[in-house]
Amino acid sequence: MGLALAGALLLAYAFVVAPGAWRDPGPDVPAQPRALATPESVATADAPAVAGPSPVAGTFPPAGRAFFGVMTDKGPYDFTDADRFAAAARRAPQVMLFGAGWASATFDRSLFDRIADRGMMPMLGWEPWDHTVDEAARRTGLTDRQVDRLRATQPDYRLARIVRGDFDDYLRSWAEGVRSLGYPIAIRFAHEMNGDWYPWCERANGNRPGDYVRAWRHVHDIFTAAGATNVAWVWSPNARWDKTTAGLAGLYPGDDYVDWVGVTGYYGSGAFTKTYWTFDQIFGPTIAEIRALTDKPLVVTETGAADTATRKAQWIRETFRSLPRYRDVIGLIWFEVDKEKDWRIAGSPTASTAFAESVAGARYDSTWTPAMRPRTGPGG
């Protein structure tokens, strides 16, 4: 399930990383100190940030810790829902995921800075498509699968066109903008590629086997050439619910091109609706498949629970109990949106309590500052 929406402190230390990992964007990117909001006080969108302690360098999240993040309907354009989520969770999220579609979204530094000002690492869901096709299809009264086929058929955004260089000027404009930030962000590019409901899926839109990896590497290479190495690249398939969902081996770009791996899945959506599915049942097989490909840190990049059979709070508690059992799971991002179903914790006393109690422990007692570098392995 995707959603198309949407200072810097120069790192004062040097470190060595693998070819695909995040690194300092360079000394010619000017430092622009920023005031950070304290985790205890989540301000309104238009209020000034509250000055906190000086940012501390290190890895994010620190070894032995994990983060939780949030995705809302309006993202950095309006923090009202993020504020409500933080109040319900009784702890401020450390990451915000927001979407941007290639058809209309140009680089806008202010979106990233507004997230960073609140003590959250920005994660961009970068989507090579025209999201208005999806919006128009949903207004027709068609079934979900009919909508999927319509929105996935966008020849202008075939993967082969990305590989051929048709979007290179656009990509460079974003790469230069991201580099100018001077602090680390994450980019979840072309997620859920193992489905057939987006134009970048290999099983849709006239794409061919191998196109996805070639497109991913092309985009990554343009950022590297532009010096935009302050990016944690997040490869994020959808949880596989049966054998009709594409396997992952042919879709993984390789460890030199990926920093974090991710997975998307929901309780109460699609195949996970008619009976109760635990986190382990929804995510376990896909995580095992990912772990056969790579040991990169893993993030649950989108999840949520509907109140199917009034078991939302139960699912939240069980999920957070399950997460530490999976190797190198470093974070979870909650889909705090009322879309198709109400996935939000805010407004549900039982869900809010379950979530708040689940993130109250030391495991989620971490903060993000622009001086931190993304963790790229078990030890940071």
Disulfide bonds with the S-S distance in Angstrom:
none
